[in-house]
Each structure stands twice: as structure tokens, then as C-alpha cells.
Amino acid sequence: MSTCATASRDAAEPVAGTSATAQAWLLVEQTGPWGTDALAESHLDPRIGRALEAAADDTGVRVALVRRPGRHADCHGTPARRVFVAHTAPSRSWIRTASVADPAALLHLDFARLGAGEHGGLWDPYDGEPLVFVCTNGKRDRCCAVLGRPLASELADSGAEAWEVTHIGGHRFSPTLFVLPYGYAYGRASAPLAKEAVASARDGRILLDHCRGRSTWERPAQAADLAVRELIGEDRADAIDIVHSESVPSPAGGGKGADETAEGPRHEDTTAADTTPPAAARHEAPTPTWALTVAHRDGRSWLVTVQQRADGTPAPVSCGSPLGRPARMAVLSVRPLG
């Protein structure tokens, strides 16, 4: 039976530039089953789940539920649960952790401050192995369970600090995961690749192969970051930063005639299918385009032009959804500055 993941593989869709966006993550342990909307459909009190989501809105913090790989007993009693909060900005990445008896206490967190990268001495610093979170929520999309859960179990059996996580977007790139402290996500991840990504994070590096992008940034910036990294062969996690981003007029001819000259991957946003208007309307509508300044810590910098397009092979965004053309982030050019 065809799935969104097999359709995406068959279409050779690029994974770069598709990571979920989160300047900071709040990850709350919750055993037992998860529903489609896990924060409101699990053994976590749904009032708390919805309140956490509301408190994090527009702060840069993304809230998700996590659990250890393995069998998930349908139990309601959780005497204490592990929680993590992590900030992912270059050169300012950190992880704090605690054991919380009452998840309602999390509602007192200063989400705006956490999203800005200030933990204020909250909880204990986490200084263990890199944390790897594999998306496994089968209620959200079956590919995440069928492909993600075996990967999470294998990573845990290998000694990795592995967790299952509710939803990080891009179902058709399953199995998909992200690694903290740096927040880089990966798609179509095999067990060897995931283990290499964890080992790279341990050394302060990232893996460019199958990399979706750093969750710190919006998708155009993720695309620019990865394009520069591939251009110069840079894998040190904190060597690259996005220092400026602005919308600009699209090049003449819109998306169809623009010349893609970047020395990097083509990028795609997987959050929604395209509802492409008739050709006449497409001519009139501006094509979203960004100019981003990417800086290396050695002083070099580049101007990267990224354009959102919807001209790929039709594919379902998730299992059971209609065919559409998901918006992708096409890198048009990478130009050295100075």
C-alpha cells in the first residue's frame, strides 16, 4: 500500500529547508497513547495541554510530548515526569531539565523569556549525551509510527538518549527526528544516519546528509544556512548564523524563469499543500522571495536569495490527504559579500 512517505521517496522530494520552527522547545514526558492533537488527546490533562499551547503561542517556544521508546502502557498514574526546555540559537544553545510531579507547574514558566534564549537559572543544566527525538505519533500519520517507532527503539538499544516525540512536521519524510542541543532535524533517517547525527552533535557538528534544517529559523533561513554549508563544506554547528532576512521583490519572470544558481539543495516547506490558481492568476501573484545574509564566525558572509515555489511533483502531504504541490524553498543564488 502506498503511503505519503513512499510517494515522497518516489518523487525524490528534497528534505532540506523543511524543519519545524522553534527557537526553543518545551518537551514534556507523557506515557500512554497520544491522539492526533496530542497536547489535548493524551493522559495529560487536556486543559493543561491547551493552556501550555496557548502560553507558548507567539513566544518562539514549541511544546511537544515525549516518551521513552518501547511499549506504551495505557496507564494514567505518572508520579513524576521528565521535562526539558532547550534553546537552539547558534552559540547560545542550552538544555535545562527537571522532574515535575504536577505538569500544571509548567504554566508558570516565562515562555517569552525562554523563547528569547534566557533560562534565568531554571531547573538543572543538562550535560549528558545529545538528545534525539523521533516523531512516532501514528494518530497524526501512520508513517511516523510504522517507520519512526522501530528507529527510536533501535537508537535506544544502541545507548543513545532517544525519545519519541508527538509531532515535528513533514510526515512524508518519515522517519524524521531532531537532535538537541542544536535543533537540527533530519528526514528519511536510517538508523546508521541517526546514530551518525547524534555522534556529530556530540562533537559540536551536524550531519548535512538528509538534513532538514535548524529549527531556530524560519524555512527561508534554514534553506540559506544549508546552502552555504554545502557550498563551503562547513559542518560545525555554531559556525554559521543568519544575521539578516528581508522580503524582496521576486525576480523577473517569477518562479518559472528564475535561475537557480546556489551550490546547495533545493528546499521545500511541507506544512501545506498548494492550491495552485489558474495560470493568469499565477502571473499576477507575487512569488514570495527573501534576501538573507549568512555569516560565518571567521568573518565571511554571503547574500542568499530564496524563493518559495510550488512547482514540484504532486504528492500527498500526509497519508490520506489529496495530492498537492507543497511549497518548497528554492535557493536562487549564493553570493559572497565583502
TAKANOR-V850991 format. One line per field, one symbol per residue. psi: psi as a letter, one per 40 degrees, with the letter a starting at -180 (. if undefined). Layout:
BEGIN
psi=???
END
This chain:
BEGIN
psi=hiidddddddefhieifeiihhdihhhhhhiaiiadgddegaehhddddddddddehfeehhhiiiiiiahgigidhgdiihiihhieihefhihiiihhdheddeeeigdddddeehefehaihhfaiihhhhhegdddhddddddddddddddddeeigiiiidheifdeeihiiihieeehiiifhiddddddddddddefiihdhfhdihediidddddddddddddefhehdedhiheihiiiiiiheaddeihheifaiiihhediihghiiddddddhihhiihhhhiieeeiiihhhhhhiffahhihdiheiiiigihihhhdihhii.
END
